[in-house]
Amino acid sequence: MHRKTPQLSAEKLREAGIKSLENASELVQEARILYEHGCWSRTVFLCCISSEELGKCFITLSAIVNKRANKFDEKRYRERFRTHREKTGSLNFFEDVFVSSSNIPVQPEDIDNATKAIERVKLASLYCDYYVIEPYKPYELITEKLAAETLKLADKRVEHFTKNVRPMFDHVLEINPEEIIRFQNELLGTRDVQSSKDSR
């Protein structure tokens, strides 16, 4: 007989979201140390991982909303929490919807293309690989300029999440479930709910 795994509570989800944000901030601090020592490629790698942690933070905030609205799919949440493309894509979605000043509607294929590009840069900053027939190591591909720009972006992202997303974790557990549903419909849409249906 298999023992049933305890289900995640809204409180544990909140803790995971906050810790993901804290880890994102720590990764940027460590990336800055690497940058100051001329380690351009590893700077970029840690900044990419920091962005994934921010994606986990946003995924978890929407999971709390779903948990409070009785629409939480824990299996799907855990998959998203641990999948690189899901984490990066969620951050891109968050920025396109909540941060961008553009009036152009968000296109899923644009988010997907950006996510794939970021994943390629992340891997190039860590692993030696072939480009056509030429082998390159990360230090031959990642420039100081790219490292500086990536670090600046990662720092701004953490600052934005700390200022605008972190406070949401302090009051999301206190909101009436009916208000949660309204909040989900107006701001977050039914992305998580739809994704869980699609994965069945």
C-alpha positions as CSV (number, residue, x, y, z in Angstrom):
1,M,0.0,0.0,0.0
2,H,1.4,3.4,-1.0
3,R,1.3,6.2,1.5
4,K,-0.4,9.3,0.0
5,T,1.8,12.3,-0.3
6,P,0.6,15.2,1.8
7,Q,-1.0,18.0,-0.3
8,L,0.6,21.4,-0.4
9,S,-1.2,24.0,1.7
10,A,-1.6,27.7,0.7
11,E,0.8,28.5,3.5
12,K,3.5,26.2,2.1
13,L,3.0,27.6,-1.4
14,R,3.4,31.1,0.0
15,E,6.7,30.0,1.7
16,A,7.9,28.5,-1.6
17,G,7.1,31.6,-3.5
18,I,9.0,33.9,-1.0
19,K,12.0,31.6,-0.9
20,S,12.2,31.5,-4.7
21,L,12.3,35.3,-4.7
22,E,15.0,35.3,-2.0
23,N,17.1,32.8,-3.9
24,A,16.8,34.8,-7.1
25,S,18.2,37.8,-5.2
26,E,21.0,35.7,-3.8
27,L,21.9,34.4,-7.2
28,V,22.2,38.0,-8.6
29,Q,24.4,38.9,-5.7
30,E,26.7,36.0,-6.5
31,A,26.6,36.8,-10.2
32,R,27.8,40.3,-9.4
33,I,30.8,38.8,-7.6
34,L,31.6,36.6,-10.6
35,Y,31.3,39.6,-12.9
36,E,33.7,41.6,-10.8
37,H,36.2,38.8,-11.2
38,G,35.8,38.7,-15.0
39,C,33.8,35.5,-15.1
40,W,31.4,36.6,-17.8
41,S,29.8,33.4,-18.9
42,R,29.1,32.2,-15.3
43,T,27.6,35.6,-14.6
44,V,25.2,35.1,-17.4
45,F,24.4,31.6,-16.2
46,L,23.5,32.6,-12.7
47,C,21.4,35.5,-14.0
48,C,19.4,33.1,-16.1
49,I,18.9,30.8,-13.1
50,S,17.8,33.8,-11.1
51,S,15.2,34.6,-13.8
52,E,13.9,31.0,-13.5
53,E,13.5,31.5,-9.8
54,L,11.4,34.6,-10.4
55,G,9.3,32.5,-12.8
56,K,8.8,30.0,-10.0
57,C,7.8,32.9,-7.7
58,F,5.1,34.0,-10.2
59,I,3.9,30.4,-10.9
60,T,3.5,29.9,-7.1
61,L,1.6,33.1,-6.6
62,S,-0.9,32.0,-9.3
63,A,-1.0,28.6,-7.6
64,I,-2.0,30.2,-4.3
65,V,-4.8,32.0,-6.2
66,N,-5.9,28.6,-7.7
67,K,-5.6,26.9,-4.3
68,R,-7.9,29.5,-2.6
69,A,-10.3,29.2,-5.5
70,N,-10.4,25.4,-5.3
71,K,-8.9,25.1,-8.8
72,F,-5.4,24.0,-7.8
73,D,-3.8,21.1,-9.8
74,E,-0.9,20.1,-7.6
75,K,0.7,17.7,-10.1
76,R,0.6,20.4,-12.8
77,Y,2.0,23.0,-10.4
78,R,4.9,20.7,-9.4
79,E,5.7,20.1,-13.1
80,R,5.8,23.8,-13.8
81,F,7.8,24.5,-10.7
82,R,10.6,22.2,-11.9
83,T,10.6,22.6,-15.7
84,H,13.1,25.2,-17.1
85,R,11.0,26.2,-20.0
86,E,7.9,26.7,-17.9
87,K,9.7,28.9,-15.4
88,T,11.3,31.1,-18.1
89,G,8.1,31.3,-20.1
90,S,6.1,32.3,-17.0
91,L,8.6,35.1,-16.3
92,N,8.3,36.3,-19.9
93,F,4.5,36.1,-19.7
94,F,4.5,38.1,-16.4
95,E,6.7,40.8,-17.9
96,D,4.7,41.0,-21.2
97,V,1.4,41.3,-19.3
98,F,2.2,43.2,-16.1
99,V,5.5,45.2,-16.8
100,S,5.6,46.0,-20.5
101,S,4.3,49.4,-21.6
102,S,3.5,48.0,-25.1
103,N,-0.1,48.0,-26.3
104,I,0.5,45.1,-28.6
105,P,-1.4,42.0,-27.5
106,V,0.8,39.2,-26.0
107,Q,1.4,36.5,-28.6
108,P,2.1,33.0,-27.2
109,E,4.6,32.2,-30.0
110,D,6.6,35.3,-29.2
111,I,6.9,34.2,-25.5
112,D,7.8,30.7,-26.7
113,N,10.5,32.1,-29.1
114,A,12.0,34.3,-26.4
115,T,12.0,31.4,-23.9
116,K,13.9,29.2,-26.4
117,A,16.4,32.0,-27.0
118,I,17.1,32.5,-23.3
119,E,17.5,28.7,-22.9
120,R,20.1,28.7,-25.6
121,V,22.1,31.5,-24.0
122,K,21.9,29.8,-20.6
123,L,23.3,26.6,-22.0
124,A,26.0,28.4,-24.0
125,S,27.1,30.1,-20.8
126,L,27.8,26.8,-19.1
127,Y,28.6,24.1,-21.6
128,C,31.2,23.6,-24.4
129,D,29.3,22.8,-27.6
130,Y,29.6,22.6,-31.4
131,Y,28.3,25.5,-33.6
132,V,28.1,23.8,-37.0
133,I,31.5,22.0,-36.9
134,E,33.4,24.4,-34.6
135,P,33.6,23.6,-30.9
136,Y,33.4,26.6,-28.5
137,K,33.6,26.9,-24.8
138,P,31.5,29.5,-22.9
139,Y,34.3,32.0,-22.4
140,E,34.7,32.2,-26.2
141,L,31.0,33.2,-26.7
142,I,29.9,35.3,-23.8
143,T,31.3,38.9,-23.8
144,E,31.8,41.3,-21.0
145,K,29.1,43.5,-22.6
146,L,26.5,40.7,-22.6
147,A,27.4,39.8,-19.0
148,A,27.0,43.4,-17.9
149,E,23.6,43.8,-19.7
150,T,22.3,40.5,-18.4
151,L,23.4,41.4,-14.8
152,K,21.7,44.8,-15.0
153,L,18.4,43.2,-16.3
154,A,18.5,40.5,-13.6
155,D,19.1,43.1,-10.9
156,K,16.1,45.1,-12.2
157,R,13.9,42.1,-12.3
158,V,14.6,41.2,-8.7
159,E,14.0,44.8,-7.6
160,H,10.7,44.8,-9.4
161,F,9.6,41.5,-7.9
162,T,10.7,42.6,-4.4
163,K,8.7,45.8,-4.7
164,N,5.6,44.7,-6.5
165,V,5.2,40.9,-6.2
166,R,6.6,40.2,-2.7
167,P,3.8,42.2,-1.0
168,M,1.1,40.1,-2.7
169,F,2.3,37.1,-0.8
170,D,1.5,38.9,2.5
171,H,-2.2,39.4,1.8
172,V,-3.2,36.7,-0.8
173,L,-4.1,34.3,2.0
174,E,-6.5,36.8,3.6
175,I,-8.5,37.6,0.5
176,N,-12.0,36.1,0.4
177,P,-12.2,33.2,-2.1
178,E,-14.8,34.9,-4.1
179,E,-12.5,37.9,-4.5
180,I,-9.7,35.5,-5.5
181,I,-11.8,34.2,-8.3
182,R,-12.6,37.7,-9.5
183,F,-8.9,38.6,-9.2
184,Q,-7.9,35.5,-11.2
185,N,-10.4,36.3,-14.0
186,E,-9.5,39.9,-14.3
187,L,-5.7,39.8,-13.9
188,L,-4.3,36.3,-14.2
189,G,-6.9,34.8,-16.5
190,T,-7.4,31.1,-16.4
191,R,-3.9,30.2,-17.7
192,D,-3.1,27.6,-15.0
193,V,-6.6,26.1,-15.1
194,Q,-6.5,25.9,-18.9
195,S,-3.0,24.4,-18.8
196,S,-4.0,21.7,-16.4
197,K,-7.0,20.8,-18.6
198,D,-4.7,20.7,-21.7
199,S,-2.2,18.3,-19.9
200,R,-4.9,15.7,-19.1
